[in-house]
């Protein structure tokens, strides 16, 4: 059964790639330069990033998780009451402490 599923997946994926190559309009993506205001790329797309971007990314993800948790909280805050508000401010305080630590360590410095 698993072999049959594997064969079907390979046939379907090959078919999709075959149809895509038949109906493409322009040349392949390797020969096309990126559309960034007409400028040639200055470095490869898979080049390494400076380590300071990872700290900034972690801060960004922390605030994204905050928004992820705040949406359901906003839906139930009126029914739960004051304890929900206190819990959210404790959560925001923990996030603010993390940002203050990142600021102190220099993660938000650009140069």
C-alpha atoms as one frame of an Amber mdcrd trajectory, in Angstrom:
protein
   0.000   0.000   0.000   2.797   2.426   0.920   4.623   1.616  -2.308   1.477
   2.383  -4.286   1.113   5.745  -2.543   4.778   6.533  -3.238   4.331   5.692
  -6.934   1.216   7.859  -7.157   3.010  10.777  -5.484   5.992  10.487  -7.834
   3.702  10.327 -10.894   1.638  13.326  -9.763   4.682  15.462  -8.916   6.358
  14.542 -12.203   3.165  15.405 -14.045   2.915  18.787 -12.357   6.539  19.602
 -13.197   5.999  18.427 -16.786   2.906  20.571 -17.269   4.664  23.560 -15.688
   7.610  23.238 -18.060   5.266  23.006 -21.041   3.204  26.081 -20.193   5.921
  28.409 -18.901   6.031  31.757 -20.652   9.607  32.927 -20.306  13.010  31.384
 -19.812  13.830  29.341 -16.738  14.300  31.041 -13.387  18.092  30.542 -13.497
  18.530  32.893 -16.459  16.185  35.591 -15.165  17.611  38.306 -12.925  15.613
  39.529  -9.924  13.376  42.549 -10.308  14.901  44.815  -7.689  14.667  48.217
  -9.350  16.676  46.819 -12.255  19.866  46.400 -10.230  21.983  43.279 -10.331
  22.107  41.374  -7.035  25.130  42.224  -4.918  25.372  38.813  -3.225  23.982
  35.328  -3.548  20.524  34.655  -2.152  21.839  31.898   0.126  24.674  33.954
   1.590  25.153  34.093   5.345  23.706  36.862   7.439  25.478  38.719  10.213
  24.843  37.282  13.651  23.118  40.484  14.856  20.152  39.699  12.599  19.446
  36.519  14.527  18.921  38.425  17.776  16.633  40.865  16.005  14.748  37.945
  14.501  14.226  36.433  17.944  12.813  39.730  19.206  10.497  39.888  16.202
   9.319  36.326  16.817   8.693  37.122  20.471   6.377  39.958  19.508   4.679
  37.817  16.887   3.993  35.212  19.558   2.626  38.001  21.717   0.098  38.852
  19.021  -0.711  35.171  18.611  -1.566  34.940  22.315  -3.340  38.295  22.493
  -5.982  37.466  19.882  -7.681  34.658  21.825  -7.188  36.673  25.007  -9.089
  39.580  23.460 -11.975  37.263  22.671 -12.384  36.011  26.249 -11.198  38.946
  28.373 -14.707  40.229  29.039 -15.976  36.851  30.210 -12.932  35.995  32.368
 -12.598  39.380  34.035  -9.808  41.090  35.937  -7.597  38.022  36.262  -7.221
  37.862  32.457  -6.073  41.488  32.377  -3.547  40.879  35.164  -2.208  37.773
  33.434  -1.780  39.656  30.150   0.114  42.464  31.849   2.408  39.899  33.495
   3.000  38.360  30.068   3.716  41.772  28.539   6.058  42.548  31.433   8.051
  39.395  30.734   8.307  40.387  27.073   9.343  43.904  28.029  12.044  42.475
  30.291  13.315  40.448  27.324  13.435  43.546  25.135  15.220  45.491  27.863
  17.787  42.684  28.135  18.298  42.648  24.348  18.658  46.422  24.357  21.203
  46.272  27.179  23.198  43.574  25.375  23.290  45.695  22.207  21.073  43.519
  20.006  19.216  46.592  18.766  22.326  48.510  17.681  22.621  48.724  13.914
  26.247  49.716  13.558
